[in-house]
Amino acid sequence: MRDTTFTEDAPKIRTGPGPENMATLRNLAINTLRGAGCRSIAAGLREVFYTPFTRPLDLLGLS
C-alpha cells in the first residue's frame, strides 16, 4: 500500500536515517487515517489535502 499510494520507490532520500524517518511518517499517516475510519487511504489523503490546515490537526486531535 505504501508503495502505490505514496510512491515509495520514487524519493531521492536514500542515505542516512532519511528513508527510515520517511517510512515512519508514512506509517503514521496510514494509521491515523485508519483510526479516523477511512477505508481507502488514497481517498483519505485526498480529503485531508482539500483542507490542509485544519483536517490533519483534527485527525490527530490537536485542533
Buried (B, 14 or more C-beta within 10 A) or exposed (E): EBEEBBEBEEEEEEEEEEEEEBEEEBEEBBEBBEEBEBEEBEEBBEBBEEEEEEBBEEBEEEE
